[in-house]
Amino acid sequence: MPPKKQEKKHEVKKYRSFVMEGLKVNEPSDCFSNRNKIEITFISRRNRRRSSDYDAAPPGNRHLFNEDNIIRELSAKRNFAVAAYSFEKLSKREQVVIACKSDILIGVHSGALLNAMWLKPGALLLQTQVPGSEYGTHEIWKRPPLLV
């Protein structure tokens, strides 16, 4: 890895540690589950949708129409522990703990996906896109991935 990228990666790790320490998140005890299941976390936007939004995703309301079905299907699998959270209703500490316990973090393209910073090494981020809500998407896909 080139020196500049190595340096930036180190800065992200330092910032991550600084915030976790400030929120009193103990990585070994708070971020690892006792379960022998893959922890899948959905960052839900269901509380942001209007009841009439079932034909298309209007600007400002990016959510998965079939979120409940996806959660139900994944929960039926033996090796998965699945949970959905509305992060905007949680404290920052709760968001960090939930994200760092996750093996897979799933969410619609939004600012809430910054919580990927708290994922443990080896975890996976799955960013979805709702048709009709391509806010700057083409620009985002050109950016290099963030390595933590």
C-alpha positions in Angstrom: 0.0 0.0 0.0 1.4 3.5 -0.9 2.5 5.5 2.1 -0.3 8.1 1.8 -3.0 5.4 1.8 -1.3 3.7 4.8 -1.2 7.0 6.6 -5.0 7.7 6.0 -5.9 4.2 7.1 -4.0 4.8 10.3 -5.8 8.1 10.9 -9.2 6.4 10.5 -8.2 3.8 13.0 -7.1 6.4 15.5 -10.3 8.4 15.1 -12.3 5.2 15.5 -10.5 4.3 18.7 -10.8 7.9 20.0 -14.6 8.0 19.5 -15.1 4.5 20.9 -13.1 5.4 24.0 -15.1 8.6 24.4 -18.4 6.7 24.2 -17.0 4.1 26.6 -17.4 1.3 24.1 -15.2 -1.6 25.1 -14.4 -3.3 21.8 -13.7 -6.9 23.1 -16.8 -7.1 25.3 -19.3 -4.7 23.6 -18.5 -5.7 20.0 -18.3 -9.4 19.9 -21.4 -11.6 20.3 -21.6 -14.9 22.2 -23.8 -16.3 19.5 -22.5 -18.8 16.9 -24.6 -17.0 14.3 -23.9 -14.4 11.7 -25.2 -11.1 13.0 -27.0 -9.2 10.3 -28.1 -5.7 11.0 -30.5 -3.6 8.9 -30.4 0.1 9.2 -34.1 0.6 8.7 -35.7 3.7 7.2 -39.2 2.4 7.7 -40.1 5.2 10.1 -39.3 7.7 7.3 -41.7 6.3 4.8 -45.3 7.6 4.3 -48.1 5.1 4.0 -48.8 6.2 0.4 -45.3 5.5 -0.8 -45.7 2.1 -2.3 -45.4 2.8 -6.1 -42.1 4.7 -6.2 -39.5 6.1 -3.9 -40.2 9.8 -3.7 -37.2 12.1 -3.2 -36.2 12.2 0.5 -37.8 8.8 1.3 -35.3 6.2 0.5 -36.4 2.9 2.0 -36.8 -0.7 1.0 -40.4 -1.6 0.3 -39.9 -5.2 1.0 -37.7 -4.8 4.1 -40.0 -6.9 6.3 -39.9 -9.7 3.8 -36.1 -9.7 3.5 -35.8 -9.7 7.3 -38.3 -12.6 7.6 -36.5 -14.7 4.9 -33.1 -14.1 6.5 -34.3 -14.8 10.0 -35.6 -18.2 8.8 -32.1 -19.3 8.0 -30.4 -21.3 10.8 -27.1 -19.4 10.9 -28.4 -15.9 10.9 -29.4 -13.6 13.7 -31.2 -10.7 12.1 -32.3 -7.3 13.6 -33.5 -4.0 12.1 -33.0 -0.7 13.9 -34.0 2.9 13.2 -30.6 4.5 13.9 -32.1 8.0 14.1 -33.9 7.0 17.3 -30.8 5.6 19.0 -28.0 7.3 20.9 -24.6 7.5 19.2 -23.3 4.9 21.7 -26.1 2.5 20.8 -25.4 3.0 17.1 -21.7 2.2 17.6 -22.3 -0.9 19.7 -24.9 -2.3 17.3 -22.7 -1.6 14.3 -19.6 -3.1 15.9 -21.4 -6.3 16.8 -22.6 -6.7 13.2 -21.0 -9.2 10.8 -23.1 -7.8 8.0 -24.5 -4.2 8.0 -27.2 -3.5 5.4 -28.7 -0.2 4.6 -30.1 2.1 1.9 -27.6 4.6 0.6 -27.7 7.4 3.3 -25.6 9.1 5.9 -26.4 6.3 8.4 -24.0 4.1 6.5 -21.2 6.1 8.1 -21.7 3.7 10.9 -19.7 1.2 8.8 -16.7 2.8 10.4 -17.6 0.9 13.6 -17.6 -2.5 11.9 -15.1 -5.0 13.2 -12.4 -6.2 10.8 -13.8 -8.8 8.3 -17.4 -7.5 8.5 -19.3 -6.7 5.4 -21.3 -3.6 4.4 -24.1 -4.0 1.9 -25.3 -0.7 0.5 -28.6 -0.9 -1.4 -30.1 1.6 -3.8 -33.8 2.4 -4.2 -34.8 3.0 -7.8 -35.6 6.6 -8.4 -33.3 7.8 -5.6 -29.9 8.0 -7.2 -28.6 11.0 -5.2 -25.1 11.4 -6.4 -24.7 7.7 -6.8 -22.5 7.8 -9.9 -20.0 10.0 -8.1 -20.0 7.7 -5.0 -19.2 4.6 -7.0 -16.0 6.3 -8.4 -14.6 6.9 -4.9 -12.0 4.5 -3.4 -13.3 2.2 -0.7 -12.7 3.1 3.0 -10.4 0.6 4.7 -10.5 0.2 8.4 
